[in-house]
Amino acid sequence: MQNKINRGSLSMISLTLPIALEQLFRLLVSSADTVMLSYYSNEAVAAVGLIAQYIFFLNLIFSVIGTGCSIVLAQYLGAQKTKDDLNHIAQASTIMVFFVSLFLTLLVIAGTPLLLSCYNLDANVRKFATQYFIIYGGICCFFNAFNLLQSAILRSYGYSGKVMIVSVVANLINVVGNALSLYGWFGLPVLGVVGVAWASGISMIVSCILCAYFIRQKDDIAFSLKGIRKVPSESFRLILSVGIPTAGESLSYNTSQIVIMAMISTLGTYAMSAQVYTQTIVRFVYAIAIAIGQATQIKAGYYVGAHQSDIAYRNIFKYQLAATSCSMILIIFENIFKNPLIGLFTDIEEIKTLVCTLMLFSIYIEFGRSLNLVYIGALKGAGDIRFPVLYGICSNWGIMVLGSYILGLKFGLGLVGFWLGIGTDETTRGIVMFFRWKSKRWQRHALV
């Protein structure tokens, strides 16, 4: 029986490695996308970089459901709940994702022109941003949403390797589609940003199909649409009671990033391009920390559900040390080889100089980020939601946004000021979350 499996006995390596490989491969493909777009148009890079903030924002809205589903499932599995209890959680999540994705599809299609009118953009940047957001963020929103939910369910049951396979296939489709759209291979027309958006959308459709196949293939995963109209209201309440505050911190963070990007846009297209290129390079650094953080959240849920809080307490410190060590080694390595890395994206000296400077300051950011990803993941997995959310919101706006505005614009430090503001938020927040975990107050918030 699936509910007799000891999920807590799954090793961190078996959970983390597939997630890390998935993250690294996805970032590799994303970087290839940026390189290909840079050869097509710098305006296209700026446009897609701008819209990427809103795509991430949409994904975070779906993570209210996906993360809530994942945390509840992890604690239910640790507590060895019945198959019906597990199935009700998956069914309730499916219903909510369907209606939310339908609403957001209509909102993106109707509201994109108004949204972009808030930015001071060149004509081409505005055109490319509109095309990309309506196609990928709007028309393909439904498939992206269900891909995120099904991936969360697979990871909760310990099948992060299956999610990695799906990601590899989908991203290969994406990069090939981008090449066909931008280079006109085999006599095909150059579709530009429109083709890039559709390539991303098709990759999400394939992801949905593959995830559904893997879920049906695993007998121990309780997920059936039969009887979906009779899902207990308690299942919806439980998912949202965890998911809404859990995603609140991430939603606040991403919203603050959008505000920061809007402020950076006043510095010009070169500054926006430098921001996108630097973020693309350093994403490879925190991919490992993201993987460890996601695995930590799952493991914390297993332990707390099984009433093994003492084991969780000791192990999370080890996970954080591994994440921080990996981040520091990788960011130093990237700084050593930053010139050839930057050369992959641009040959414009002004942009290269900006990126070189930001790479140094990214060491400060990645130290704090590694603390955040692990300790916040652990707190959420344990059911301690409100504290990281409320503190995160205050820190995002009181330190990151306000600090970036003062240092970047008022003191005239430009992009360096923005990165100092971001780094200070990440580091101080990580230290606070460390002491929260050390206090053991999270033990009061178990769901089962």
C-alpha positions as CSV (number, residue, x, y, z in Angstrom):
1,M,0.0,0.0,0.0
2,Q,1.3,3.4,-0.9
3,N,0.4,4.9,2.5
4,K,2.8,2.4,4.2
5,I,5.9,3.7,2.4
6,N,8.3,5.5,4.6
7,R,8.8,8.6,2.5
8,G,11.1,10.2,5.1
9,S,13.7,7.5,4.4
10,L,14.2,8.9,0.9
11,S,17.7,10.3,0.7
12,M,18.3,14.0,0.1
13,I,20.5,13.1,-2.8
14,S,17.7,11.2,-4.5
15,L,15.4,14.2,-4.1
16,T,18.0,17.0,-4.7
17,L,20.0,15.7,-7.6
18,P,17.2,15.4,-10.2
19,I,15.9,18.8,-9.1
20,A,19.4,20.3,-9.5
21,L,19.9,18.7,-12.9
22,E,16.5,19.9,-14.0
23,Q,17.3,23.5,-12.8
24,L,20.7,23.5,-14.5
25,F,19.4,22.2,-17.7
26,R,16.5,24.6,-17.7
27,L,18.9,27.5,-17.1
28,L,21.2,26.3,-19.8
29,V,18.4,26.3,-22.3
30,S,17.2,29.7,-21.0
31,S,20.6,31.1,-21.4
32,A,20.8,29.6,-25.0
33,D,17.5,31.4,-25.6
34,T,19.0,34.7,-24.4
35,V,22.1,34.2,-26.6
36,M,19.9,33.4,-29.6
37,L,17.7,36.5,-28.9
38,S,20.8,38.7,-28.5
39,Y,21.8,37.8,-32.1
40,Y,18.3,38.6,-33.2
41,S,17.8,41.9,-31.3
42,N,18.9,43.6,-28.1
43,E,15.4,45.1,-27.9
44,A,14.0,41.5,-27.9
45,V,16.3,40.6,-25.0
46,A,15.1,43.6,-23.0
47,A,11.5,42.8,-23.8
48,V,11.6,39.2,-22.9
49,G,13.6,40.0,-19.8
50,L,10.9,42.5,-18.7
51,I,8.1,40.0,-19.4
52,A,9.9,37.2,-17.7
53,Q,9.2,39.0,-14.4
54,Y,5.4,38.8,-15.1
55,I,5.6,35.2,-16.3
56,F,7.3,34.4,-13.0
57,F,4.5,36.4,-11.2
58,L,1.9,34.2,-12.9
59,N,3.8,31.1,-11.9
60,L,3.8,32.3,-8.3
61,I,0.0,32.7,-8.4
62,F,-0.2,29.0,-9.4
63,S,2.3,28.2,-6.7
64,V,-0.3,29.2,-4.2
65,I,-2.1,26.0,-5.2
66,G,0.9,23.9,-6.2
67,T,3.0,24.7,-3.1
68,G,0.0,24.3,-0.8
69,C,-0.8,21.0,-2.4
70,S,2.9,19.9,-2.1
71,I,3.2,20.8,1.6
72,V,0.0,19.2,2.6
73,L,0.8,16.0,0.6
74,A,4.3,15.8,2.1
75,Q,2.9,15.9,5.7
76,Y,0.0,13.6,4.8
77,L,2.5,11.1,3.3
78,G,4.7,11.4,6.4
79,A,1.6,10.8,8.6
80,Q,0.6,7.8,6.3
81,K,-2.9,9.2,5.5
82,T,-5.3,7.2,3.4
83,K,-5.4,7.1,-0.3
84,D,-8.8,9.0,-0.3
85,D,-7.3,11.8,1.8
86,L,-4.4,12.2,-0.6
87,N,-6.6,12.1,-3.7
88,H,-8.9,14.8,-2.3
89,I,-5.9,17.1,-2.0
90,A,-4.9,16.5,-5.7
91,Q,-8.5,16.9,-6.9
92,A,-9.1,20.1,-5.0
93,S,-5.8,21.5,-6.5
94,T,-6.9,20.6,-10.0
95,I,-10.3,22.4,-9.7
96,M,-8.6,25.6,-8.4
97,V,-5.9,25.6,-11.1
98,F,-8.5,25.2,-13.8
99,F,-10.5,28.3,-12.8
100,V,-7.5,30.5,-11.9
101,S,-5.7,29.7,-15.2
102,L,-8.9,30.5,-17.2
103,F,-9.3,33.9,-15.4
104,L,-5.6,34.8,-15.9
105,T,-5.7,33.9,-19.6
106,L,-8.4,36.5,-20.1
107,L,-6.7,39.0,-17.9
108,V,-3.4,38.8,-19.7
109,I,-4.9,39.0,-23.2
110,A,-7.0,42.1,-22.3
111,G,-4.7,43.9,-20.0
112,T,-1.2,43.7,-21.6
113,P,-1.4,47.0,-23.5
114,L,-2.4,48.8,-20.3
115,L,0.3,47.1,-18.3
116,L,3.1,48.1,-20.7
117,S,1.9,51.7,-20.9
118,C,3.3,52.0,-17.3
119,Y,6.8,51.6,-18.7
120,N,9.0,54.0,-20.6
121,L,9.9,51.7,-23.4
122,D,11.3,52.0,-27.0
123,A,8.7,51.1,-29.6
124,N,10.3,47.8,-30.6
125,V,10.7,46.7,-27.0
126,R,7.0,47.4,-26.4
127,K,6.0,45.5,-29.5
128,F,8.1,42.4,-28.6
129,A,7.0,42.5,-25.0
130,T,3.3,42.6,-26.1
131,Q,3.7,39.7,-28.5
132,Y,5.6,37.5,-26.0
133,F,3.3,38.1,-23.0
134,I,0.0,37.6,-24.9
135,I,1.1,34.3,-26.5
136,Y,3.1,32.6,-23.7
137,G,1.6,34.3,-20.6
138,G,-2.0,34.4,-21.9
139,I,-2.8,31.8,-24.5
140,C,-0.5,29.1,-23.1
141,C,-1.3,30.0,-19.4
142,F,-3.6,26.9,-18.9
143,F,-0.9,24.4,-19.9
144,N,1.8,26.2,-17.8
145,A,-0.5,26.0,-14.8
146,F,-1.2,22.3,-15.0
147,N,2.5,21.5,-15.7
148,L,3.4,23.2,-12.4
149,L,0.7,21.4,-10.4
150,Q,1.5,18.0,-11.8
151,S,5.2,18.5,-11.2
152,A,4.5,19.5,-7.6
153,I,2.5,16.3,-7.1
154,L,5.3,14.1,-8.6
155,R,7.9,15.7,-6.4
156,S,5.8,15.3,-3.3
157,Y,5.7,11.6,-3.8
158,G,9.5,11.5,-4.3
159,Y,9.5,11.3,-8.1
160,S,11.7,14.3,-8.8
161,G,13.5,12.2,-11.4
162,K,10.4,12.0,-13.5
163,V,10.0,15.8,-13.4
164,M,13.6,16.2,-14.5
165,I,12.9,14.0,-17.6
166,V,9.9,16.1,-18.4
167,S,11.9,19.3,-18.1
168,V,14.7,18.0,-20.3
169,V,12.3,17.0,-23.1
170,A,10.3,20.2,-22.9
171,N,13.4,22.5,-22.9
172,L,14.9,20.7,-25.9
173,I,11.6,21.3,-27.7
174,N,11.8,24.9,-26.6
175,V,15.4,25.6,-27.8
176,V,14.8,23.8,-31.2
177,G,11.7,25.8,-31.7
178,N,13.5,29.0,-30.9
179,A,16.3,28.2,-33.4
180,L,13.7,27.5,-36.1
181,S,11.9,30.8,-35.3
182,L,15.0,33.0,-35.3
183,Y,17.4,31.5,-37.9
184,G,15.0,30.5,-40.7
185,W,16.4,27.0,-41.0
186,F,15.1,24.7,-43.9
187,G,13.7,27.8,-45.6
188,L,11.2,28.6,-42.8
189,P,10.3,32.2,-42.2
190,V,12.0,34.1,-39.4
191,L,9.2,34.5,-36.9
192,G,11.2,36.4,-34.2
193,V,9.7,36.9,-30.8
194,V,6.3,35.4,-31.9
195,G,8.0,32.1,-32.8
196,V,10.0,32.1,-29.5
197,A,6.7,32.6,-27.5
198,W,5.0,29.7,-29.4
199,A,8.0,27.5,-28.9
200,S,7.8,28.0,-25.1
201,G,4.0,27.4,-25.2
202,I,4.4,24.1,-27.1
203,S,7.0,22.9,-24.7
204,M,4.5,23.4,-21.9
205,I,1.8,21.4,-23.7
206,V,4.3,18.5,-24.0
207,S,5.2,18.8,-20.3
208,C,1.5,18.5,-19.3
209,I,1.1,15.3,-21.4
210,L,4.3,13.7,-20.0
211,C,3.5,14.6,-16.4
212,A,0.0,13.1,-16.8
213,Y,1.5,9.9,-18.2
214,F,4.0,9.5,-15.3
215,I,1.3,10.2,-12.7
216,R,-0.9,7.5,-14.2
217,Q,2.0,5.1,-14.4
218,K,2.7,5.2,-10.7
219,D,0.2,3.2,-8.7
220,D,1.2,4.7,-5.4
221,I,0.2,8.2,-6.5
222,A,-3.4,8.9,-5.4
223,F,-4.7,11.2,-8.2
224,S,-8.0,10.3,-10.0
225,L,-10.6,12.7,-11.5
226,K,-13.4,10.2,-10.6
227,G,-15.6,11.8,-8.0
228,I,-14.0,15.2,-8.4
229,R,-17.3,17.0,-7.9
230,K,-17.5,15.6,-4.3
231,V,-14.2,16.9,-3.0
232,P,-14.7,17.9,0.7
233,S,-14.5,21.7,1.3
234,E,-11.9,21.0,4.0
235,S,-9.4,20.0,1.3
236,F,-9.8,23.4,-0.4
237,R,-9.4,25.2,2.9
238,L,-6.3,23.3,3.9
239,I,-4.5,23.9,0.6
240,L,-5.3,27.6,0.6
241,S,-4.5,28.1,4.3
242,V,-1.0,26.8,3.5
243,G,-0.6,27.9,-0.1
244,I,-1.7,31.6,0.2
245,P,0.6,32.6,3.0
246,T,3.4,30.3,1.6
247,A,3.3,32.0,-1.7
248,G,2.9,35.4,-0.2
249,E,6.5,35.9,0.5
250,S,7.4,34.9,-3.1
251,L,4.7,37.1,-4.5
252,S,6.0,40.0,-2.5
253,Y,9.5,39.3,-3.7
254,N,8.6,39.1,-7.4
255,T,6.4,42.2,-7.2
256,S,9.3,44.1,-5.7
257,Q,11.5,42.8,-8.5
258,I,9.1,44.2,-11.1
259,V,9.2,47.6,-9.3
260,I,13.0,47.4,-9.4
261,M,13.0,46.5,-13.1
262,A,10.7,49.5,-13.7
263,M,13.2,51.8,-11.9
264,I,16.1,50.2,-13.9
265,S,14.3,50.9,-17.2
266,T,14.7,54.6,-16.5
267,L,18.5,54.0,-16.8
268,G,18.1,52.9,-20.5
269,T,18.1,49.8,-22.6
270,Y,21.8,49.1,-21.9
271,A,21.1,48.9,-18.2
272,M,18.1,46.6,-18.7
273,S,20.2,44.4,-21.0
274,A,23.0,44.2,-18.4
275,Q,20.5,43.3,-15.7
276,V,19.1,40.5,-17.8
277,Y,22.5,39.1,-18.8
278,T,23.9,39.2,-15.3
279,Q,20.8,37.5,-13.9
280,T,21.1,34.8,-16.6
281,I,24.7,34.1,-15.6
282,V,24.2,34.0,-11.8
283,R,21.1,31.8,-12.1
284,F,23.5,28.9,-12.6
285,V,24.9,29.6,-9.2
286,Y,21.7,29.4,-7.1
287,A,20.2,26.5,-9.1
288,I,21.9,24.2,-6.6
289,A,20.6,26.1,-3.6
290,I,17.1,26.1,-5.2
291,A,17.2,22.4,-5.5
292,I,18.4,21.9,-2.0
293,G,15.7,24.3,-0.7
294,Q,12.9,22.4,-2.6
295,A,14.2,19.1,-1.4
296,T,14.4,20.5,2.2
297,Q,10.8,21.6,2.1
298,I,9.7,18.1,1.1
299,K,11.9,16.4,3.7
300,A,10.7,18.8,6.4
301,G,7.1,17.9,5.5
302,Y,7.9,14.2,5.7
303,Y,9.6,14.5,9.1
304,V,7.0,16.8,10.7
305,G,4.1,14.6,9.4
306,A,5.8,11.6,11.0
307,H,6.4,13.5,14.2
308,Q,10.2,13.4,13.8
309,S,10.9,17.1,14.4
310,D,14.2,16.5,16.2
311,I,15.6,14.8,13.1
312,A,14.4,17.7,10.9
313,Y,16.0,20.2,13.2
314,R,19.5,18.6,13.0
315,N,19.4,17.8,9.3
316,I,18.4,21.3,8.0
317,F,21.6,22.8,9.3
318,K,23.5,20.3,7.2
319,Y,21.4,21.1,4.1
320,Q,22.1,24.8,4.6
321,L,25.8,24.4,4.8
322,A,25.8,22.3,1.6
323,A,23.7,25.0,-0.2
324,T,25.9,27.9,0.9
325,S,29.1,26.1,0.1
326,C,27.9,25.3,-3.4
327,S,26.8,28.8,-4.0
328,M,30.0,30.4,-2.9
329,I,32.2,28.0,-4.9
330,L,30.1,28.5,-8.1
331,I,29.9,32.3,-7.8
332,I,33.7,32.6,-7.3
333,F,34.2,30.3,-10.3
334,E,31.9,32.5,-12.5
335,N,33.8,35.6,-11.4
336,I,37.1,34.1,-12.5
337,F,35.7,33.3,-15.9
338,K,33.3,36.2,-16.3
339,N,34.9,37.7,-19.4
340,P,34.3,34.8,-21.7
341,L,30.9,34.2,-20.1
342,I,29.8,37.7,-20.8
343,G,31.2,37.5,-24.3
344,L,28.6,34.8,-25.1
345,F,25.9,37.4,-24.7
346,T,27.2,40.7,-26.0
347,D,30.1,42.5,-27.6
348,I,29.0,46.0,-26.5
349,E,31.6,47.4,-24.2
350,E,29.3,49.5,-22.1
351,I,27.1,46.5,-21.3
352,K,30.1,44.2,-20.7
353,T,31.5,46.7,-18.2
354,L,28.2,46.9,-16.3
355,V,27.9,43.1,-16.1
356,C,31.5,42.7,-14.9
357,T,30.8,45.0,-12.0
358,L,27.5,43.3,-11.1
359,M,29.2,39.9,-11.0
360,L,31.4,41.0,-8.1
361,F,28.4,42.2,-6.1
362,S,26.6,39.0,-6.8
363,I,28.8,37.3,-4.3
364,Y,27.0,39.3,-1.6
365,I,23.6,38.4,-3.0
366,E,24.2,34.6,-3.4
367,F,25.5,34.2,0.2
368,G,22.2,35.5,1.6
369,R,20.1,33.8,-1.0
370,S,21.5,30.4,-0.1
371,L,20.4,30.9,3.5
372,N,16.9,32.0,2.5
373,L,16.2,29.2,0.1
374,V,17.0,26.5,2.7
375,Y,15.6,27.9,5.9
376,I,12.4,29.3,4.3
377,G,11.9,26.0,2.6
378,A,12.3,24.2,5.9
379,L,9.9,26.5,7.7
380,K,7.3,26.2,5.0
381,G,7.6,22.4,4.9
382,A,7.1,22.3,8.7
383,G,3.9,24.4,8.4
384,D,5.4,27.6,9.8
385,I,4.1,30.0,7.2
386,R,3.2,33.3,8.7
387,F,6.6,34.4,10.1
388,P,8.7,34.1,6.9
389,V,5.8,35.7,4.9
390,L,5.3,38.7,7.1
391,Y,9.0,39.3,7.7
392,G,9.8,38.7,4.0
393,I,7.2,41.3,2.9
394,C,8.6,43.9,5.3
395,S,12.2,43.2,4.2
396,N,11.4,43.1,0.4
397,W,9.9,46.6,0.5
398,G,11.7,48.2,3.5
399,I,15.2,47.1,2.6
400,M,15.3,45.9,-1.0
401,V,13.0,48.3,-2.9
402,L,13.6,51.3,-0.7
403,G,17.4,50.6,-0.4
404,S,17.6,50.1,-4.2
405,Y,15.8,53.4,-4.9
406,I,18.0,55.3,-2.5
407,L,21.3,53.8,-3.5
408,G,20.6,53.3,-7.2
409,L,18.7,56.5,-8.1
410,K,19.1,59.1,-5.3
411,F,22.8,58.4,-4.6
412,G,23.4,57.9,-8.3
413,L,25.1,54.4,-7.9
414,G,23.0,53.0,-10.8
415,L,22.8,49.2,-11.1
416,V,25.4,48.7,-8.4
417,G,23.0,50.5,-5.9
418,F,20.2,48.2,-7.0
419,W,22.3,45.1,-6.4
420,L,23.5,46.4,-3.0
421,G,19.8,46.8,-2.0
422,I,19.0,43.3,-3.2
423,G,21.9,41.7,-1.4
424,T,21.2,43.4,1.9
425,D,17.6,42.1,1.8
426,E,18.7,38.6,1.0
427,T,21.4,38.5,3.7
428,T,19.5,40.0,6.6
429,R,16.5,37.9,5.8
430,G,18.6,34.7,5.6
431,I,20.1,35.5,9.1
432,V,16.7,36.1,10.6
433,M,15.3,32.8,9.1
434,F,18.3,30.9,10.6
435,F,17.4,32.2,14.1
436,R,13.8,31.3,13.5
437,W,14.6,27.7,12.7
438,K,17.1,27.6,15.7
439,S,14.3,28.8,18.0
440,K,12.2,25.7,17.2
441,R,9.0,27.8,17.2
442,W,8.1,26.1,13.9
443,Q,7.3,22.9,15.8
444,R,3.9,24.4,16.9
445,H,2.6,24.7,13.3
446,A,2.4,21.1,12.1
447,L,-0.7,20.3,9.9
448,V,-1.1,16.7,11.2
